[in-house]
């Protein structure tokens, strides 16, 4: 059986380009496994499901090595795992790493070197992406409450504080509960706020 594997780092990224490449290679949609997760490790739902399905002679086709992952050590480990299962890997944009119909020299000398180099670059690229994300986050403007503001949308980044959405009446009951004037059951009934949410609000208020 021939399977395809696709990975993007988050649910907001588009995987269509990878899927199209695999379909052009003749792989049906039913045999394409998709993860929308970071490549920092191989603990991914679809990847694990694919590994469980493999039998001797199967082939996994991936567009390029960094779609397989961005952890150099684990890339090598999974490379070996697939080979030990008697299965094959094919990389559309990294043909030197494809394991089917390769000579002994390619398998023993060339592939380990190429795998190490490309795996190293994939891992370093992930590190660069994380640094750029941190720099962009640090550069965001902040409002009078210290919340981060998106430069493009001029809106608060992330979820709003639970306290901000409370009415004055709700705040009064919550303060009374925190001060021990009323019990939490009375506070829940008066504010119509769940117990777990109340404790989160209490934690925010104490900050």
Contact map, one row per residue, 1 for C-alpha under 8 A:
111000000000000000000000000000000000000000000000000000001110000000000000000000000000000000000000000000000000000000000000000000000000000000000000000000000000000000000000000000000000000000000000000000000000000
111100000000000000000000001000100000000000000000000000000111100000000000000000000000000000000000000000000000000000000000000000000000000000000000000000000000000000000000000000000000000000000000000000000000000
111110000000000000000000001000111000000000000000000000000111100000000000000000000000000000000000000000000000000000000000000000000000000000000000000000000000000000000000000000000000000000000000000000000000000
011111000000000000000100001000111000000000000000000000000001110000000000000000000000000000000000000000000000000000000000000000000000000000000000000000000000000000000000000000000000000000000000000000000000000
001111100000000000000000000000011100000000000010000000000001110000010000000000000000000000000000000000000000000000000000000000000000000000000000000000000000000000000000000000000000000000000000000000000000000
000111110000001001100000000000011110000000000000000000000000011000110000000000000000000000000000000000000000000000000000000000000000000000000000000000000000000000000000000000000000000000000000000000000000000
000011111000001000000000000000000111100000000000000000000000000000110000000000000000000000000000000000000000000000000000000000000000000000000000000000000000000000000000000000000000000000000000000000000000000
000001111110111000000000000000000011110000000000000000000000000000100000000000000000000000000000000000000000000000000000000000000000000000000000000000000000000000000000000000000000000000000000000000000000000
000000111110100000000000000000000001111000000000000000000000000000000000000000000000000000000000000000000000000000000000000000000000000000000000000000000000000000000000000000000000000000000000000000000000000
000000011111100000000000000000000001110000000000000000000000000000000000000000000000000000000000000000000000000000000000000000000000000000000000000000000000000000000000000000000000000000000000000000000000000
000000011111110000000000000000000001100000000000000000000000000000000000000000000000000000000000000000000000000000000000000000000000000000000000000000000000000000000000000000000000000000000000000000000000000
000000000111110000000000000000000000000000000000000000000000000000000000000000000000000000000000000000000000000000000000000000000000000000000000000000000000000000000000000000000000000000000000000000000000000
000000011111111000000000000000000000000000000000000000000000000000000000000000000000000000000000000000000000000000000000000000000000000000000000000000000000000000000000000000000000000000000000000000000000000
000000010011111110000000000000000000000000000000000000000000000000000000000000000000000000000000000000000000000000000000000000000000000000000000000000000000000000000000000000000000000000000000000000000000000
000001110000111111100000000000000000000000000000000000000000000000000000000000000000000000000000000000000000000000000000000000000000000000000000000000000000000000000000000000000000000000000000000000000000000
000000000000011111110000000000000000000000000000000000000000000000000000000000000000000000000000000000000000000000000000000000000000000000000000000000000000000000000000000000000000000000000000000000000000000
000000000000011111111000000000000000000000000000000000000000000000000000000000000000000000000000000000000000000000000000000000000000000000000000000000000000000000000000000000000000000000000000000000000000000
000001000000001111111100000000000000000000000000000000000000001000000000000000000000000000000000000000000000000000000000000000000000000000000000000000000000000000000000000000000000000000000000000000000000000
000001000000001111111110000000010000000000000000000000000000000000000000000000000000000000000000000000000000000000000000000000000000000000000000000000000000000000000000000000000000000000000000000000000000000
000000000000000111111111000000000000000000000000000000000000000000000000000000000000000000000000000000000000000000000000000000000000000000000000000000000000000000000000000000000000000000000000000000000000000
000000000000000011111111100000000000000000000000000000000000001000000000000000000000000000000000000000000000000000000000000000000000000000000000000000000000000000000000000000000000000000000000000000000000000
000100000000000001111111111000010000000000000000000000000000111000000000000000000000000000000000000000000000000000000000000000000000000000000000000000000000000000000000000000000000000000000000000000000000000
000000000000000000111111111110000000000000000000000000000000000000000000000000000000000000000000000000000000000000000000000000000000000000000000000000000000000000000000000000000000000000000000000000000000000
000000000000000000011111111000000000000000000000000000000000000000000000000000000000000000000000000000000000000000000000000000000000000000000000000000000000000000000000000000000000000000000000000000000000000
000000000000000000001111111000000000000000000000000000000000000000000000000000000000000000000000000000000000000000000000000000000000000000000000000000000000000000000000000000000000000000000000000000000000000
000000000000000000000111111100000000000000000000000000000000000000000000000000000000000000000000000000000000000000000000000000000000000000000000000000000000000000000000000000000000000000000000000000000000000
011100000000000000000111111110110000000000000000000000000000000000000000000000000000000000000000000000000000000000000000000000000000000000000000000000000000000000000000000000000000000000000000000000000000000
000000000000000000000010011111110000000000000000000000000000000000000000000000000000000000000000000000000000000000000000000000000000000000000000000000000000000000000000000000000000000000000000000000000000000
000000000000000000000010001111110000000000000000000000000000000000000000000000000000000000000000000000000000000000000000000000000000000000000000000000000000000000000000000000000000000000000000000000000000000
000000000000000000000000000111110000000000000000000000000000000000000000000000000000000000000000000000000000000000000000000000000000000000000000000000000000000000000000000000000000000000000000000000000000000
011100000000000000000000001111111000000000000000000000000000000000000000000000000000000000000000000000000000000000000000000000000000000000000000000000000000000000000000000000000000000000000000000000000000000
001111000000000000100100001111111100000000000000000000000000000000000000000000000000000000000000000000000000000000000000000000000000000000000000000000000000000000000000000000000000000000000000000000000000000
001111000000000000000000000000111110000000000110010000000000000000000000000000000000000000000000000000000000000000000000000000000000000000000000000000000000000000000000000000000000000000000000000000000000000
000011100000000000000000000000011111000000000110000000000000000000000000000000000000000000000000000000000000000000000000000000000000000000000000000000000000000000000000000000000000000000000000000000000000000
000001110000000000000000000000001111100000011110000000000000000000000000000000000000000000000000000000000000000000000000000000000000000000000000000000000000000000000000000000000000000000000000000000000000000
000000111110000000000000000000000111110000000000000000000000000000000000000000000000000000000000000000000000000000000000000000000000000000000000000000000000000000000000000000000000000000000000000000000000000
000000111110000000000000000000000011111000010000000000000000000000000000000000000000000000000000000000000000000000000000000000000000000000000000000000000000000000000000000000000000000000000000000000000000000
000000011100000000000000000000000001111110000000000000000000000000001000000000000000000000000000000000000000000000000000000000000000000000000000000000000000000000000000000000000000000000000000000000000000000
000000001000000000000000000000000000111111000000000000000000000001111110000000000000000000000000000000000000000000000000000000000000000000000000000000000000000000000000000000000000000000000000000000000000000
000000000000000000000000000000000000011111000000000000000000000000001110000000000000000000000000000000000000000000000000001001000000000000000000000000000000000000000000000000000000000000000000000000000000000
000000000000000000000000000000000000011111110000000000000000000000001110010000000000000000000000000000000000000000000000000000000000000000000000000000000000000000000000000000000000000000000000000000000000000
000000000000000000000000000000000000001111110011000000000000000000001000010000000000000000000000000000000000000000000000000000000000000000000000000000000000000000000000000000000000000000000000000000000000000
000000000000000000000000000000000000000011111011000000000000000000000000000000000000000000000000000000000000000000000000000000000000000000000000000000000000000000000000000000000000000000000000000000000000000
000000000000000000000000000000000010100011111111000000000000000000000000000000000000000000000000000000000000000000000000000000000000000000000000000000000000000000000000000000000000000000000000000000000000000
000000000000000000000000000000000010000000111111100000000000000000000000000000000000000000000000000000000000000000000000000000000000000000000000000000000000000000000000000000000000000000000000000000000000000
000000000000000000000000000000001110000000011111110000000000000000000000000000000000000000000000000000000000000000000000000000000000000000000000000000000000000000000000000000000000000000000000000000000000000
000010000000000000000000000000001110000001111111111000000000000000000000000000000000000000000000000000000000000000000000000000000000000000000000000000000000000000000000000000000000000000000000000000000000000
000000000000000000000000000000000000000001111111111100000000000000000000000000000000000000000000000000000000000000000000000000000000000000000000000000000000000000000000000000000000000000000000000000000000000
000000000000000000000000000000000000000000001111111110000000000000000000000000000000000000000000000000000000000000000000000000000000000000000000000000000000000000000000000000000000000000000000000000000000000
000000000000000000000000000000001000000000000111111111000000000000000000000000000000000000000000000000000000000000000000000000000000000000000000000000000000000000000000000000000000000000000000000000000000000
000000000000000000000000000000000000000000000011111111000000000000000000000000000000000000000000000000000000000000000000000000000000000000000000000000000000000000000000000000000000000000000000000000000000000
000000000000000000000000000000000000000000000001111111000000000000000000000000000000000000000000000000000000000000000000000000000000000000000000000000000000000000000000000000000000000000000000000000000000000
000000000000000000000000000000000000000000000000111111100000000000000000000000000000000000000000000000000000000000000000000000000000000000000000000000000000000000000000000000000000000000000000000000000000000
000000000000000000000000000000000000000000000000011111110100000000000000000000000000101000000000000000000000000000000000000000000000000000000000000000000000000000000000000000000000000000000000000000000000000
000000000000000000000000000000000000000000000000000011111100000000000000000000000000111000000000000000000000000000000000000000000000000000000000000000000000000000000000000000000000000000000000000000000000000
000000000000000000000000000000000000000000000000000001111100000000000000000000000000111000000000000000000000000000000000000000000000000000000000000000000000000000000000000000000000000000000000000000000000000
100000000000000000000000000000000000000000000000000000111110000000000000000000000000011100000000000000000000000000000000000000000000000000000000000000000000000000000000000000000000000000000000000000000000000
111000000000000000000000000000000000000000000000000001111111000000000000000000000000011100000000000000000000000000000000000000000000000000000000000000000000000000000000000000000000000000000000000000000000000
111000000000000000000000000000000000000000000000000000001111100000000000000000000000001111000000000000000000000000000000000000000000000000000000000000000000000000000000000000000000000000000000000000000000000
011110000000000000000000000000000000000000000000000000000111110000000000000000000000001111000000000000000000000000000000000000000000000000000000000000000000000000000000000000000000000000000000000000000000000
011110000000000000000100000000000000000000000000000000000011111000000000000000000000000011110000000000000000000000000000000000000000000000000000000000000000000000000000000000000000000000000000000000000000000
000111000000000000000100000000000000000000000000000000000001111110110000000000000000000011110000000000000000000000000000000000000000000000000000000000000000000000000000000000000000000000000000000000000000000
000001000000000001001100000000000000000000000000000000000000111110100000000000000000000000111100000000000000000000000000000000000000000000000000000000000000000000000000000000000000000000000000000000000000000
000000000000000000000000000000000000000000000000000000000000011111110000000000000000000000111100000000000000000000000000000000000000000000000000000000000000000000000000000000000000000000000000000000000000000
000000000000000000000000000000000000000000000000000000000000011111111000000000000000000000100100000000000000000000000110010000000000000000000000000000000000000000000000000000000000000000000000000000000000000
000000000000000000000000000000000000001000000000000000000000000111111100000000000000000000000000000000000000000000000010010000000000000000000000000000000000000000000000000000000000000000000000000000000000000
000001110000000000000000000000000000001000000000000000000000011111111100000000000000000000000000000000000000000000000000000000000000000000000000000000000000000000000000000000000000000000000000000000000000000
000011100000000000000000000000000000001000000000000000000000010111111100001000000000000000000000000000000000000000000000000000000000000000000000000000000000000000000000000000000000000000000000000000000000000
000000000000000000000000000000000000011111000000000000000000000011111111011000000000000000000000000000000000000000000000010000000000000000000000000000000000000000000000000000000000000000000000000000000000000
000000000000000000000000000000000000001110000000000000000000000001111111001000000000000000000000000000000000000000000010011001000000000000000000000000000000000000000000000000000000000000000000000000000000000
000000000000000000000000000000000000001110000000000000000000000000001111111000000000000000000000000000000000000000000011011000000000000000000000000000000000000000000000000000000000000000000000000000000000000
000000000000000000000000000000000000000000000000000000000000000000001111111100000000000000000000000000000000000000010011011000000000000000000000000000000000000000000000000000000000000000000000000000000000000
000000000000000000000000000000000000000000000000000000000000000000000011111110000000000000000000000000000000000000000000000000000000000000000000000000000000000000000000000000000000000000000000000000000000000
000000000000000000000000000000000000000011000000000000000000000000001011111111000000000000000000000000000000000000000000000000000000000000000000000000000000000000000000000000000000000000000000000000000000000
000000000000000000000000000000000000000000000000000000000000000000011111111111100000000000000000000000000000000000000010000000000000000000000000000000000000000000000000000000000000000000000000000000000000000
000000000000000000000000000000000000000000000000000000000000000000000001111111110000000000000000000000000000000000110000000000000000000000000000000000000000000000000000000000000000000000000000000000000000000
000000000000000000000000000000000000000000000000000000000000000000000000111111111000000000000000000000000000000000000000000000000000000000000000000000000000000000000000000000000000000000000000000000000000000
000000000000000000000000000000000000000000000000000000000000000000000000011111111100000000000000000000000000000000000000000000000000000000000000000000000000000000000000000000000000000000000000000000000000000
000000000000000000000000000000000000000000000000000000000000000000000000001111111110000010000000000000000000000000000000000000000000000000000000000000000000000000000000000000000000000000000000000000000000000
000000000000000000000000000000000000000000000000000000000000000000000000000111111111000000000000000000000000000000000000000000000000000000000000000000000000000000000000000000000000000000000000000000000000000
000000000000000000000000000000000000000000000000000000000000000000000000000011111111100000000000000000000000000000000000000000000000000000000000000000000000000000000000000000000000000000000000000000000000000
000000000000000000000000000000000000000000000000000000000000000000000000000001111111111110000000000000000000000000000000000000000000000000000000000000000000000000000000000000000000000000000000000000000000000
000000000000000000000000000000000000000000000000000000000000000000000000000000111111111100000000000000000000000000000000000000000000000000000000000000000000000000000000000000000000000000000000000000000000000
000000000000000000000000000000000000000000000000000000000000000000000000000000011111111000000000000000000000000000000000000000000000000000000000000000000000000000000000000000000000000000000000000000000000000
000000000000000000000000000000000000000000000000000001110000000000000000000000001111111000000000000000000000000000000000000000000000000000000000000000000000000000000000000000000000000000000000000000000000000
000000000000000000000000000000000000000000000000000000111100000000000000000000000111111100000000000000000000000000000000000000000000000000000000000000000000000000000000000000000000000000000000000000000000000
000000000000000000000000000000000000000000000000000001111111000000000000000000000111111110000000000000000000000000000000000000000000000000000000000000000000000000000000000000000000000000000000000000000000000
000000000000000000000000000000000000000000000000000000001111000000000000000000000110011111000000011100000000000000000000000000000000000000000000000000000000000000000000000000000000000000000000000000000000000
000000000000000000000000000000000000000000000000000000000011110000000000000000100100001111100000111100000000000000000000000000000000000000000000000000000000000000000000000000000000000000000000000000000000000
000000000000000000000000000000000000000000000000000000000011110000000000000000000000000111110010111100000000000000000000000000000000000000000000000000000000000000000000000000000000000000000000000000000000000
000000000000000000000000000000000000000000000000000000000000111110000000000000000000000011111110110000000000000000000000000000000000000000000000000000000000000000000000000000000000000000000000000000000000000
000000000000000000000000000000000000000000000000000000000000111100000000000000000000000001111110000000000000000000000000000000000000000000000000000000000000000000000000000000000000000000000000000000000000000
000000000000000000000000000000000000000000000000000000000000001100000000000000000000000000111110000000000000000000000000000000000000000000000000000000000000000000000000000000000000000000000000000000000000000
000000000000000000000000000000000000000000000000000000000000001110000000000000000000000000111111110000000000000000000000000000000000000000000000000000000000000000000000000000000000000000000000000000000000000
000000000000000000000000000000000000000000000000000000000000000000000000000000000000000001111111110000000000000000000000000000000000000000000000000000000000000000000000000000000000000000000000000000000000000
000000000000000000000000000000000000000000000000000000000000000000000000000000000000000000000111110000000000001001000000000000000000000000000000000000000000000000000000000000000000000000000000000000000000000
000000000000000000000000000000000000000000000000000000000000000000000000000000000000000011100111111000000000001001100000000000000000000000000000000000000000000000000000000000000000000000000000000000000000000
000000000000000000000000000000000000000000000000000000000000000000000000000000000000000111100111111101000000000000000000000000000000000000000000000000000000000000000000000000000000000000000000000000000000000
000000000000000000000000000000000000000000000000000000000000000000000000000000000000000111000000111111000010000000000000000000000000000000000000000000000000000000000000000000000000000000000000000000000000000
000000000000000000000000000000000000000000000000000000000000000000000000000000000000000111000000011111000000000000000000000000000000000000000000000000000000000000000000000000000000000000000000000000000000000
000000000000000000000000000000000000000000000000000000000000000000000000000000000000000000000000001111100000000000000000000000000000000000000000000000000000000000000000000000000000000000000000000000000000000
000000000000000000000000000000000000000000000000000000000000000000000000000000000000000000000000011111110110000000000000000000000000000000000000000000000000000000000000000000000000000000000000000000000000000
000000000000000000000000000000000000000000000000000000000000000000000000000000000000000000000000000011111110000000000000000000000000000000000000000000000000000000000000000000000000000000000000000000000000000
000000000000000000000000000000000000000000000000000000000000000000000000000000000000000000000000000001111111000000000000000000000000000000000000000000000000000000000000000000000000000000000000000000000000000
000000000000000000000000000000000000000000000000000000000000000000000000000000000000000000000000000000111111110000000000000000000000000000000000000000000000000000000000000000000000000000000000000000000000000
000000000000000000000000000000000000000000000000000000000000000000000000000000000000000000000000000001111111111000000000000000000000000000000000000000000000000000000000000000000000000000000000000000000000000
000000000000000000000000000000000000000000000000000000000000000000000000000000000000000000000000001001111111111100000000000000000000000000000000000000000000000000000000000000000000000000000000000000000000000
000000000000000000000000000000000000000000000000000000000000000000000000000000000000000000000000000000011111111100000000000000000000000000000000000000000000000000000000000000000000000000000000000000000000000
000000000000000000000000000000000000000000000000000000000000000000000000000000000000000000000000000000001111111110000000000000000000000000000000000000000000000000000000000000000000000000000000000000000000000
000000000000000000000000000000000000000000000000000000000000000000000000000000000000000000000000000000001111111111000000000000000000000000000000000000000000000000000000000000000000000000000000000000000000000
000000000000000000000000000000000000000000000000000000000000000000000000000000000000000000000001100000000111111111100000000000000000000000000000000000000000000000000000000000000000000000000000000000000000000
000000000000000000000000000000000000000000000000000000000000000000000000000000000000000000000000000000000011111111110000000000000000000000000000000000000000000000000000000000000000000000000000000000000000000
000000000000000000000000000000000000000000000000000000000000000000000000000000000000000000000000000000000000111111111000000000000000000000000000000000000000000000000000000000000000000000000000000000000000000
000000000000000000000000000000000000000000000000000000000000000000000000000000000000000000000001100000000000011111111100000000000000000000000000000000000000000000000000000000000000000000000000000000000000000
000000000000000000000000000000000000000000000000000000000000000000000000000100000000000000000000100000000000001111111110000000000000000000000000000000000000000000000000000000000000000000000000000000000000000
000000000000000000000000000000000000000000000000000000000000000000000001000100000000000000000000000000000000000111111111000000000000000000000000000000000000000000000000000000000000000000000000000000000000000
000000000000000000000000000000000000000000000000000000000000000000000000000000000000000000000000000000000000000011111111100000000000000000000000000000000000000000000000000000000000000000000000000000000000000
000000000000000000000000000000000000000000000000000000000000000010000000000000000000000000000000000000000000000001111111110000000000000000000000000000000000000000000000000000000000000000000000000000000000000
000000000000000000000000000000000000000000000000000000000000000011000111001000000000000000000000000000000000000000111111111000000000000000000000000000000000000000000000000000000000000000000000000000000000000
000000000000000000000000000000000000000000000000000000000000000000000011000000000000000000000000000000000000000000011111111100000000000000000000000000000000000000000000000000000000000000000000000000000000000
000000000000000000000000000000000000000000000000000000000000000000000000000000000000000000000000000000000000000000001111111110000000000000000000000000000000000000000000000000000000000000000000000000000000000
000000000000000000000000000000000000000000000000000000000000000011001111000000000000000000000000000000000000000000000111111111000000000000000000000000000000000000000000000000000000000000000000000000000000000
000000000000000000000000000000000000000100000000000000000000000000000111000000000000000000000000000000000000000000000011111111100000000000000000000000000000000000000000000000000000000000000000000000000000000
000000000000000000000000000000000000000000000000000000000000000000000000000000000000000000000000000000000000000000000001111111110000000000000000000000000000000000000000000000000000000000000000000000000000000
000000000000000000000000000000000000000000000000000000000000000000000000000000000000000000000000000000000000000000000000111111111000000000000000000000000000000000000000000000000000000000000000000000000000000
000000000000000000000000000000000000000100000000000000000000000000000100000000000000000000000000000000000000000000000000011111111100000000000000000000000000000000000000000000000000000000000000000000000000000
000000000000000000000000000000000000000000000000000000000000000000000000000000000000000000000000000000000000000000000000001111111110000000000000000000000000000000000000000000000000000000000000000000000000000
000000000000000000000000000000000000000000000000000000000000000000000000000000000000000000000000000000000000000000000000000111111111000000000000000000000000000000000000000000000000000000000000000000000000000
000000000000000000000000000000000000000000000000000000000000000000000000000000000000000000000000000000000000000000000000000011111111100000000000000000000000000000000000000000000000000000000000000000000000000
000000000000000000000000000000000000000000000000000000000000000000000000000000000000000000000000000000000000000000000000000001111111110000000000000000000000000000000000000000000000000000000000000000000000000
000000000000000000000000000000000000000000000000000000000000000000000000000000000000000000000000000000000000000000000000000000111111111000000000000000000000000000000000000000000000000000000000000000000000000
000000000000000000000000000000000000000000000000000000000000000000000000000000000000000000000000000000000000000000000000000000011111111100000000000000000000000000000000000000000000000000000000000000000000000
000000000000000000000000000000000000000000000000000000000000000000000000000000000000000000000000000000000000000000000000000000001111111110000000000000000000000000000000000000000000000000000000000000000000000
000000000000000000000000000000000000000000000000000000000000000000000000000000000000000000000000000000000000000000000000000000000111111111000000000000000000000000000000000000000000000000000000000000000000000
000000000000000000000000000000000000000000000000000000000000000000000000000000000000000000000000000000000000000000000000000000000011111111100000000000000000000000000000000000000000000000000000000000000000000
000000000000000000000000000000000000000000000000000000000000000000000000000000000000000000000000000000000000000000000000000000000001111111110000000000000000000000000000000000000000000000000000000000000000000
000000000000000000000000000000000000000000000000000000000000000000000000000000000000000000000000000000000000000000000000000000000000111111110000000000000000000000000000000000000000000000000000000000000000000
000000000000000000000000000000000000000000000000000000000000000000000000000000000000000000000000000000000000000000000000000000000000011111110000000000000000000000000000000000000000000000000000000000000000000
000000000000000000000000000000000000000000000000000000000000000000000000000000000000000000000000000000000000000000000000000000000000001111111000000000000000000000000000000000000000000000000000000000000000000
000000000000000000000000000000000000000000000000000000000000000000000000000000000000000000000000000000000000000000000000000000000000000111111100000111100000000000000000000000000000000000000000000000000000000
000000000000000000000000000000000000000000000000000000000000000000000000000000000000000000000000000000000000000000000000000000000000000000111110000111100000000000000000000000000000000000000000000000000000000
000000000000000000000000000000000000000000000000000000000000000000000000000000000000000000000000000000000000000000000000000000000000000000011111111110000000000000000000000000000000000000000000000000000000000
000000000000000000000000000000000000000000000000000000000000000000000000000000000000000000000000000000000000000000000000000000000000000000001111111110000000000000000000000000000000000000000000000000000000000
000000000000000000000000000000000000000000000000000000000000000000000000000000000000000000000000000000000000000000000000000000000000000000000111111000000000000000000000000000000000000000000000000000000000000
000000000000000000000000000000000000000000000000000000000000000000000000000000000000000000000000000000000000000000000000000000000000000000000111111000000000000000000000000000000000000000000000000000000000000
000000000000000000000000000000000000000000000000000000000000000000000000000000000000000000000000000000000000000000000000000000000000000000000111111100000000000000000000000000000000000000000000000000000000000
000000000000000000000000000000000000000000000000000000000000000000000000000000000000000000000000000000000000000000000000000000000000000000000111111110000001100000000000000000000000000000000000000000000000000
000000000000000000000000000000000000000000000000000000000000000000000000000000000000000000000000000000000000000000000000000000000000000000011110011111000001100000000000000000000000000000000000000000000000000
000000000000000000000000000000000000000000000000000000000000000000000000000000000000000000000000000000000000000000000000000000000000000000011110001111100111100000000000000000000000000000000000000000000000000
000000000000000000000000000000000000000000000000000000000000000000000000000000000000000000000000000000000000000000000000000000000000000000011000000111111111100000000000000000000000000000000000000000000000000
000000000000000000000000000000000000000000000000000000000000000000000000000000000000000000000000000000000000000000000000000000000000000000011000000011111110000000000000000000000000000000000000000000000000000
000000000000000000000000000000000000000000000000000000000000000000000000000000000000000000000000000000000000000000000000000000000000000000000000000001111100000000000000000000000000000000000000000000000000000
000000000000000000000000000000000000000000000000000000000000000000000000000000000000000000000000000000000000000000000000000000000000000000000000000001111110000000000000000000000000000000000000000000000000000
000000000000000000000000000000000000000000000000000000000000000000000000000000000000000000000000000000000000000000000000000000000000000000000000000011111111000000000000000000000000000000000000000000000000000
000000000000000000000000000000000000000000000000000000000000000000000000000000000000000000000000000000000000000000000000000000000000000000000000000011101111100000000000000000000000000000000000000000000000000
000000000000000000000000000000000000000000000000000000000000000000000000000000000000000000000000000000000000000000000000000000000000000000000000001111000111111100000000000000000000000000000000000000000000000
000000000000000000000000000000000000000000000000000000000000000000000000000000000000000000000000000000000000000000000000000000000000000000000000001111000011111000000000000000000000000000000000000000000000000
000000000000000000000000000000000000000000000000000000000000000000000000000000000000000000000000000000000000000000000000000000000000000000000000000000000001111100000000000000000000000000000000000000000000000
000000000000000000000000000000000000000000000000000000000000000000000000000000000000000000000000000000000000000000000000000000000000000000000000000000000001111110000000000000000000000000000000000000000000000
000000000000000000000000000000000000000000000000000000000000000000000000000000000000000000000000000000000000000000000000000000000000000000000000000000000001011111010000000000000000000000000000000000000000000
000000000000000000000000000000000000000000000000000000000000000000000000000000000000000000000000000000000000000000000000000000000000000000000000000000000000001111111000000000000000000000000000000000000000000
000000000000000000000000000000000000000000000000000000000000000000000000000000000000000000000000000000000000000000000000000000000000000000000000000000000000000111111100000000000000000000000000000000001000000
000000000000000000000000000000000000000000000000000000000000000000000000000000000000000000000000000000000000000000000000000000000000000000000000000000000000000011111100000000000000000000000000000000001001100
000000000000000000000000000000000000000000000000000000000000000000000000000000000000000000000000000000000000000000000000000000000000000000000000000000000000000111111100000000000000000000000000000000000000000
000000000000000000000000000000000000000000000000000000000000000000000000000000000000000000000000000000000000000000000000000000000000000000000000000000000000000011111110000000000000000000000000000000000000000
000000000000000000000000000000000000000000000000000000000000000000000000000000000000000000000000000000000000000000000000000000000000000000000000000000000000000001111111011000000000000000000000000000000000000
000000000000000000000000000000000000000000000000000000000000000000000000000000000000000000000000000000000000000000000000000000000000000000000000000000000000000000001111111000000000000000000000000000000000000
000000000000000000000000000000000000000000000000000000000000000000000000000000000000000000000000000000000000000000000000000000000000000000000000000000000000000000000111111100000000000000000000000000000000000
000000000000000000000000000000000000000000000000000000000000000000000000000000000000000000000000000000000000000000000000000000000000000000000000000000000000000000000011111110000000000000000010000000000000000
000000000000000000000000000000000000000000000000000000000000000000000000000000000000000000000000000000000000000000000000000000000000000000000000000000000000000000000111111111000000000000000110000000000000000
000000000000000000000000000000000000000000000000000000000000000000000000000000000000000000000000000000000000000000000000000000000000000000000000000000000000000000000111111111100000000000000000000000000000000
000000000000000000000000000000000000000000000000000000000000000000000000000000000000000000000000000000000000000000000000000000000000000000000000000000000000000000000001111111110000000000000000000000000000000
000000000000000000000000000000000000000000000000000000000000000000000000000000000000000000000000000000000000000000000000000000000000000000000000000000000000000000000000111111111000010000100110000000000000000
000000000000000000000000000000000000000000000000000000000000000000000000000000000000000000000000000000000000000000000000000000000000000000000000000000000000000000000000011111111100000000100010000001000100000
000000000000000000000000000000000000000000000000000000000000000000000000000000000000000000000000000000000000000000000000000000000000000000000000000000000000000000000000001111111110000000000000000000000000000
000000000000000000000000000000000000000000000000000000000000000000000000000000000000000000000000000000000000000000000000000000000000000000000000000000000000000000000000000111111111110000000000000000000000000
000000000000000000000000000000000000000000000000000000000000000000000000000000000000000000000000000000000000000000000000000000000000000000000000000000000000000000000000000011111111111100100000000000000000000
000000000000000000000000000000000000000000000000000000000000000000000000000000000000000000000000000000000000000000000000000000000000000000000000000000000000000000000000000001111111100000000000000000000100000
000000000000000000000000000000000000000000000000000000000000000000000000000000000000000000000000000000000000000000000000000000000000000000000000000000000000000000000000000000111111110000000000000000000000000
000000000000000000000000000000000000000000000000000000000000000000000000000000000000000000000000000000000000000000000000000000000000000000000000000000000000000000000000000000011111111000000000000000000000000
000000000000000000000000000000000000000000000000000000000000000000000000000000000000000000000000000000000000000000000000000000000000000000000000000000000000000000000000000000011111111000000000000000000000000
000000000000000000000000000000000000000000000000000000000000000000000000000000000000000000000000000000000000000000000000000000000000000000000000000000000000000000000000000010011011111101100000000000000000000
000000000000000000000000000000000000000000000000000000000000000000000000000000000000000000000000000000000000000000000000000000000000000000000000000000000000000000000000000000001001111111100000000000000000000
000000000000000000000000000000000000000000000000000000000000000000000000000000000000000000000000000000000000000000000000000000000000000000000000000000000000000000000000000000001000011111110000001000000000000
000000000000000000000000000000000000000000000000000000000000000000000000000000000000000000000000000000000000000000000000000000000000000000000000000000000000000000000000000000000000001111111000000000000000000
000000000000000000000000000000000000000000000000000000000000000000000000000000000000000000000000000000000000000000000000000000000000000000000000000000000000000000000000000000000000011111111100000000000000000
000000000000000000000000000000000000000000000000000000000000000000000000000000000000000000000000000000000000000000000000000000000000000000000000000000000000000000000000000011001000011111111111000000000000000
000000000000000000000000000000000000000000000000000000000000000000000000000000000000000000000000000000000000000000000000000000000000000000000000000000000000000000000000000000000000000111111111111001000000000
000000000000000000000000000000000000000000000000000000000000000000000000000000000000000000000000000000000000000000000000000000000000000000000000000000000000000000000000000000000000000011111111100000000000000
000000000000000000000000000000000000000000000000000000000000000000000000000000000000000000000000000000000000000000000000000000000000000000000000000000000000000000000000010010000000000001111111000000000000000
000000000000000000000000000000000000000000000000000000000000000000000000000000000000000000000000000000000000000000000000000000000000000000000000000000000000000000000000110011000000000000111111100000000000000
000000000000000000000000000000000000000000000000000000000000000000000000000000000000000000000000000000000000000000000000000000000000000000000000000000000000000000000000000000000000000000111111110000000000000
000000000000000000000000000000000000000000000000000000000000000000000000000000000000000000000000000000000000000000000000000000000000000000000000000000000000000000000000000000000000000000011011111011000000000
000000000000000000000000000000000000000000000000000000000000000000000000000000000000000000000000000000000000000000000000000000000000000000000000000000000000000000000000000000000000000000010001111111000000000
000000000000000000000000000000000000000000000000000000000000000000000000000000000000000000000000000000000000000000000000000000000000000000000000000000000000000000000000000000000000000100010000111111100000000
000000000000000000000000000000000000000000000000000000000000000000000000000000000000000000000000000000000000000000000000000000000000000000000000000000000000000000000000000000000000000000000000011111110000000
000000000000000000000000000000000000000000000000000000000000000000000000000000000000000000000000000000000000000000000000000000000000000000000000000000000000000000000000000000000000000000000000111111111000000
000000000000000000000000000000000000000000000000000000000000000000000000000000000000000000000000000000000000000000000000000000000000000000000000000000000000000000000000000001000000000000010000111111111100000
000000000000000000000000000000000000000000000000000000000000000000000000000000000000000000000000000000000000000000000000000000000000000000000000000000000000000000000000000000000000000000000000001111111110000
000000000000000000000000000000000000000000000000000000000000000000000000000000000000000000000000000000000000000000000000000000000000000000000000000000000000000000000000000000000000000000000000000111111111000
000000000000000000000000000000000000000000000000000000000000000000000000000000000000000000000000000000000000000000000000000000000000000000000000000000000000000001100000000000000000000000000000000011111111100
000000000000000000000000000000000000000000000000000000000000000000000000000000000000000000000000000000000000000000000000000000000000000000000000000000000000000000000000000001000100000000000000000001111111110
000000000000000000000000000000000000000000000000000000000000000000000000000000000000000000000000000000000000000000000000000000000000000000000000000000000000000000000000000000000000000000000000000000111111111
000000000000000000000000000000000000000000000000000000000000000000000000000000000000000000000000000000000000000000000000000000000000000000000000000000000000000000100000000000000000000000000000000000011111111
000000000000000000000000000000000000000000000000000000000000000000000000000000000000000000000000000000000000000000000000000000000000000000000000000000000000000000100000000000000000000000000000000000001111111
000000000000000000000000000000000000000000000000000000000000000000000000000000000000000000000000000000000000000000000000000000000000000000000000000000000000000000000000000000000000000000000000000000000111111
000000000000000000000000000000000000000000000000000000000000000000000000000000000000000000000000000000000000000000000000000000000000000000000000000000000000000000000000000000000000000000000000000000000011111
